[in-house]
C-alpha cells in the first residue's frame, strides 16, 4: 500500500486502538491518518495542521483513544 505525502515524513505509528490505521507526521507540521483497508492513493481519514514547523514526533495515548500528543521543531 502506498500514499503520496505533501512533505517529507518525520514519524510514523500504527494506531493501537484501530490497527488498520496508520498515522504519519511530516516536515510541514501536519499529522495525517490513513486507513490501510482503503488501499493505495486513498485520501487520509483526517489531516491535522498542528504546527508551523516539522512535526517531529507524536504519541497516541494507549488508554484514551481520542488523545494524542505532538512535538515540533517550533518548540511547541
N, C-alpha and C positions, 0 to 999 in steps of 0.2 A: 504494500500500500504506500502511496506517495502523495504528498501535498506540496503546493508551492507556497512559500512564505514571502512576505513583503520585505523582510530584512533578515540578516544572518541570525540563526538560532543561538541562544545563550544557554538555556536549560530545558530539559525535557523530563517529564514524570508521568507515570500512569496514575489514574485516579483510583485510590484504594476503595472508594465507595461504588465505583462503576468501572470494572476492569476493562471494558471496551473503549473507554475514553482516555485520550492522550492530551496532556497539557504541554504547550510549548511557549517559552518566553523568547523575546527577540531583542536585538540591539536598539530598536526604536522605542522600547518601553511597553510593548504590547504583550498581553498574555492571551493565547488562543486555546480553545478546547476543540478537539476533533473526535468524532465517533468513528472508530475503525470499521464498524458494520456498514457504514455508508459508502466505503470504498474510496479509491484514489480520486483526487480532484474535487471531492465534496466540500461544500462550504463549511466553515467552522460552526460549531454549535453556538459559540459566542466568542466575542473579542472584547477584551478589557484594555483600554488605553490607560495604563496605571501610572506611568512615569514619563518624564520628559527626556530621559536618557536610557541607556541599556538596562533592561530588567534582567539582572544577572542571576538571580536565584529566587525561588519561591518554594513554599511548602504547603501541603494540604493537611488540615487537622484530621487525625485518624478517628476522633470521637465525634466531631461536628462536621457533617458533610458539606455545609454551606460556608465554612470558614477557611480562608486561605490567607497566607502571609506572603508579601512580596518585598524584595530589596533591590536597590538600584544604585548605579554609579552617580545618580543625582543626590545621593546621601539621604534618601527617604525610604 
